[in-house]
Amino acid sequence: MAPPTKRLQPLQPYNKTGNSGKAHFIDTWLDIVEFKPWLEKKIVSSYGGFQAYCVVCDEVISNHE
């Protein structure tokens, strides 16, 4: 699969007063044609947010900040 051709938005941090800097899933990623076959939105039970999940790798995708 070819790498995406457009620049993606980074994971956006939550308000520092709210959720300790956790990043959240950006729903528009699901509209990118190159991502549709392998990207899913998964809930994170520890803080109730969502993460990007690769069904091919069986891994959560992190922003590695």
Stockholm file with secondary structure:
# STOCKHOLM 1.0

chainA/1-65         MAPPTKRLQPLQPYNKTGNSGKAHFIDTWLDIVEFKPWLEKKIVSSYGGFQAYCVVCDEVISNHE
#=GR chainA/1-65 SS CCCCSSCCCCCEECCTTTSTTCEECCGGGGGCTTTTTTEEEEECTTTSCEEEEETTTTEEECCCC
#=GC SS_cons        CCCCSSCCCCCEECCTTTSTTCEECCGGGGGCTTTTTTEEEEECTTTSCEEEEETTTTEEECCCC
//
